[in-house]
Amino acid sequence: SQPSTNSSMFALIDYEDTVFRQYHNKVDTYRENVPINDKVDYEFRVLSLKVAFTNSCISNFNSYIAFTINKLFGEKVKNANRENLLILVGTYEKQDEVPSYTFNVEGNNLMELDGKVIRSVEIVKTDFVTSVAPNTEENGSVEAVFSFFGYIDFYPLDGFDLLSFGREDGDVNRHHGLAFLNMQVALDFPLDSPTKQTYGFSIDQMSFDLGTTFARTGSLYSHFPLQLTAIVSGTKEDLPAGREFLNVELPSLQQRQSISDDWYGLVFKLDMGTLGALASNAGFNAQFMAAWEVGGTGVIAGLKLPGTNPKIPVLNLQGIVKLNIKTIRIDIADDGVSYLMKLNNITLKFLSLTFPSKGQVDFFLFGNPKGKSTDSGSCLGWYGGYKKK
C-alpha cells in the first residue's frame, strides 16, 4: 500500500499582548487599570490567544479580546466607569463536526453618552465574527463584525416624554429601556497591514425585543397606540421632511430642536383604530417618527400619510380628491398621561369644490389614558368637530 502523504501536526500557538502581560495576564486587573484610548472612536486588541493542535485538529482554544467603544449614535461615550472597555472571551466548539469560534462579552457594560437625548446604552451580549475577504493573497483583507445586544435608555424630555423608553426618574436599575438586537460595529483591515483598521457603526440590522422593553409609565408610548417598527438614520442631504414626514407640533415639549445635520429616528406604526381599519383596504398606513440630530439637545416629531406632500399637509386620493390639513399637533391633558392628537382645519377638495365651504372641521384622536391594553384591540379613539364660520 502507498504511504499516506498527510502527517499529523502537534503544535501550540501562544500569543500574549505586551500590555496585557504587564498586568500579569489578569483580565480584571487589566480592565480596571489599563489607560483607555479616547482619541479614537473604536479600538480592537487581542490580549491573548492560545491554540493547541493534536493530530492536526484543535484540541484546546482560549482567547481574550479587548474592544473599546468611544462613540455610539454619533455621541461621545463617557469612560468614567470604564465600562466602555469590553472584554470578550473566545471559545471553540464543534457542532455536527463543524468548527465554530464564539466570543462573548464578560459582564454587563453600561455606557453613558455625552448627549441630551440618549442617556446610556447597556451591552448585555456581544457576538464577534470574522471572515477573510475572497481577494488575492497579496491584497486580502479581514472583515469582522461586532454585534451588540442590550438596552437604550432615552432621557425623559422636559414637558413631553416623546422617546418613552428608559428608566424612571430616580431608578438606578439596569436592563431598562429599549431592548435592541444587532447594533453593529464593522471592522476591516488588510492582511499585510493589520494596524490599518477601519470601523463603521451600523444600525442596518438592528431590531427590537418589545417583550423585554421598558417604557416609562407616563410616556407617549405607554398611552398612545404606537408600534415600534424601526430605527433609521439620515444626513443633512436626507432630512425627515424629504421622507414625506409632516411636521407634528408638540406645544408641551421644551426640548424641541430642528434637524439640519446627521440624525437618527424611531419610526412607529400608528394604529388608526376603526377609521384605519376601513382605510387600510385603500392602502392607508400612518407612520409616526421621533427624530433627533447628532449632538443636539432636542427632538422633533413627524407623521407620514400616503400620498402626502412634505411641504404641504395634503392627502392626495387618486389625484382628484385632496384632504388638506392645516396643522398636526399632540397635546397632553391636565392629568399628565392622556395624549390627544389634533388634525386642525381639515378641508376636502374635489376638483374646484371645497367642503366645508363656510366652516372648519377638526379631528381629535386619543389613546387610552389608563395605558396600553394587553390585547390586540388597543387603538385610537377619535371624534370630529365642525365650527361654522
N, C-alpha and C positions, 0 to 999 in steps of 0.2 A: 504494500500500500504506500501511497505517496505521503510524505510527512506534511503536517499542517504548516501553512505559510503564516498562520497567526500565532502570536506569542502573548502570554499573559503579562499584564503590567501591574506591578505593585509600586505605588508612589504616594507621596504626600505633598500637598500644596499648603504651605503655612505662611500666610501674609499678615503682618500687623502694621498698622499705621504708626508712624513715629510719634505723633502727638498722643495717640491712644496709649502707646507704651509708657509715656511719661506719667500717665495716671494708673500705672500698674495693671493695665488691661481690665480695669473695673468700670463697668458701664455706668453705675450710679455716680461714682467719683468723677468720671469724665463729664457726664451731663451736668453735674452740679457746679463744676469749676472751669471747664474749658471756655475761653473767650468766644463770644458769639460774633461772627462777622456780620455787621449790619450795613455793610457797604454794597451788598448785592441783594437782589430780590430772593434768590434761592441758592442753596449750596448743598452739594452732594459729596459725601466722603465715605469710602469703605474703611471701616475701623479694623475689621479682621475678617479673614477668610481661611478656613481650614477644610480641606477636602482630602479624604483618604480613598485610594483606589485599591481594590483587591480583585485579582483576576480580571483586570480591565474594567471593572464596574465600581461605581461609587458605593463605598460601604459606610462612609460617615461624612456628614456635611454640616458645617456650622459657620454662620457669618453674622456680623453686625454692621449696620449701615446707619450713618447719621445724616439726617436731612433737615436743613434749616429753612424755615419759611419766614420771610420778612415782608411779604406783600400778599394780600388777598382782596379780590374785588377792587383792585387798584388802590387800596388803602394800606398804609404802613401798619405792620404788626408790631405791637409793643413787645419788648423782650424782658421786662422786669421780672416776670415769674419764670422765665427761661423755658416755658412750655412750647415755645415756637421751635425748639430743638427736638426733633423726633428721633427716637432710636428704634430702628426696625431690626427684628430678629429673623434670620433666614433659616429655613428648614428644607429638607429634601425628602421626598417620598415617592413611591411608585403606586399608581392606581391602574390596575389591569395591565401591568408591565409597561405603563407609560410614565416616564420620569417627570416630576414637576418640582419647581422651586417656589417656595412661598415665603414672602416677607411680611411680617405683621408688626404693627407698632406696639410698643410696650406702654401700658397705662393710657389714661385719657389726657389729652392735651387741650387746654383751654387757652385760646389765643385772643387777646383783647386787641381791637383795632383802634387806630388813632383817627377816628372819624365820628360823625354826628348821626349816622343812620344805622350802621351795624355796630352793635356793642362788642360782640365777640363771636368767634367761630370755634366750636369744640369738635376735636377729632377723636372719635372713639374706635375707628378702624381704618387701616391703611393697607392697600394692596399695591405691590410693586412688580411690574412685568417688564422684561427686557426682550429685545429681538435684534438681530443683525440685519440691516437692510440688504436686499439682494443686489448689491453693486459688485464691481470688480474688487478683488482683494486689495488692490492698491488704494482704492477710493471708498472702501467700505465704511459704514458708519453704524453706530449703535443707537437704537431708539428705545427709550424706556418711558413708561407711564406710571406715575404715582396716582392712584385713585383713592379718594378720601370719603369717609362716611361719618356723619355726625350731626351737629345741630347749629343753626344760625340764630343768634339772639339779636333781634332788632330792638332799637330803643323805642319806648312808648313816646311818640312825638307829642309835643306840647299842644294841648287842646283837641287833638283828634288822633286816636291810635289807629292810623291807617295801615301800617305794616303788620300789626297784630301779634306776630309770633315772637315769643320771648318770655323772660322771667317777669313776674310781678314785681312791683316796687318793694324793695326790702328782702326779696327772696334771694338766697345765696346758693340754692340747689343747682346742680348741673343737670345735663340732659333735658334742658328746657329750650324750646324754640322750634324752629322749622327743621324737621328731620330730613336730611338730604342723603342722597346716594350719588356716587361717581362724580364728585367735584375733582378735576384732574389738573395735574401739572405734568407736562411732557418735557422730556429731557432728550437731547440729541447731541452726539459728539462723534467726530471721525476717529476711526480705529488707530490711525497713526498719530493723532494729537488729542488724546483723551481729556486734556485740560481745557480745550476749546469747547466749552459746554454752552448750549443754547437751551433756554427754558421758555415755556409758554403756558400761561394759565388758561384753562378752558372750562366752560360750563355747557358745552355742546351735548354731552352725555348725561347731564345732571337730571335727576328725578327726585321725587319726594315720597316719603312714607307718612301719609297723613294719619295713619293709625297711631303712631307714636309722636306725632307733632303736638306741641303745646301752644295754644293761643290764649292770650290774656282774657280774663272774664269780661272786661268792658270794651273789648276791641271791636272793630268793624267786622272782622271775620267771624267773630262769635255771635253776631246778631244780624248778619246780613247773608243772604243765600249765595255766597261766593264759593266756587270750587276751584282751587288752585290747579292750574294746568301746566305752567312752565315758568322758567326764569329766562329772560332774554337780555341781550346787551346790544349797544349801538355806539356810534361815533357821532361827531358833530355834523357829518355828512348824512347821517341816518337817524334823525331825531324821531321821537314818538309821533309827532304830528304828521311826519312823512309816511307813517304806517297807518294812517287813517284813523288815528285816535283823536276824538273830540275832547276839548278841554272840559274838565269837571271842576266846578268851583267848590272849594271847601272852606266856607267862611270861618269855621271854628279853628282851623289849623293855623297855628302860629309859625310853624317851621315849613313854610312854603317857599320853594325856590325853583325857578325855571331852569331848563336844561339847554345848554349850548355846547357841551363837550361830551367826552366819553361818559356813558351812563349804563345803568342796569335797571331792570324792572321785573316785578312779579306780575304775571298775567293770570287772570281768573275768568272762568266761565260764569256768567250771571244768569241764574235761573229766573226766567221771567214769569214763572207761575202759569196760571190759566191762559193769560194773553200769549205767553211764549209758547205754550203747547199748541195753541191754534196757529200761531205764526210759523212754527217750526216746519210745517208742511210746505211753506213757501220759501224755505231756506233761511229763515231768520234766526241768527245766533248773535248774542251780545257778548262782548269781551270787556273786561274791566282791567285797567293796568294801574299799578302804583310804581312810579319810577323815580330814580334819584341819580344825580350827577356824581361822578367820582370826585371825591374831595369836597363835596357840597355839604350844606347844613340842613337841607330840607328836601321835600319830595313834591311831586305833582301827581295828579290822577287824570285818567283819560277813559273814555267809553267809546267802543268801536261797534258800529252798527253796519250791516251790509248795505253797500251802495252809498255810503256817506262820503261827502267831500270834506277833507280835513280842514279846509279854510272856511267852509260854510256848513253849519249843522243842518244838513238836508238828507233825508232818507228818500232815495230815488227808487220808485217802483216801476220797472219796465219803461222808464223814460217818459211816462205820461203823467203818473200821479207822483207828486212830491210832498213829503211831510217835512215842514220846516220846524226847527226847534231853536228858539232864540238862545236859551241858556240851559245848562245842566248843572245841578248842584246837589250836594249832600249835606244835610244839617243833622245836628244831634239835638234830641229833645231834652227838656229840663231834667229828666231822670238820669241822663248821662249814658244810657245804654240803648236807647231807641234811635235808630238811624232812618232818615227819610230822604229819599232821592226825589228831586223835583225836576220835571221837564216843563219848563216855563214857556208860555206864549206859543203854543203849538197851532200851526195853520196847515190846512190841507189844500193843495193846489192841483186842480185838474184842468189842463190846458190853460185858458186865461181866467178861469174862475177860482176864487179863493173862499174857503169855508173855515171858520165863520167869517162873514164879510164885515160884521159890526160887533165883534166881541173877541174875547180872549179865552183860550182853553189851556188849562194846566193839568198835568198828570202828576200824581203823588204815588210813589212806590215805597213800601216799607217792609222791613224784616221783622222777625219775631223778637220782641223786647226781652223775652224770657230765655233767649238763646236758641241755638240751632237744635232742631229735632233730630233724634237718632234714626228716624225712619226716612224713607225716600220722599216724603211729602213736603219737606222743608222748602219753601219757595216764597216769592214776594207776594204781599198783598198790595192792592192798588185801588185807587179811585181817581176820578176825574172831576174837574170843576170848570164851570163856564161863568165868565164875567162879561156882562153886557156893557158895551161902551156907550 
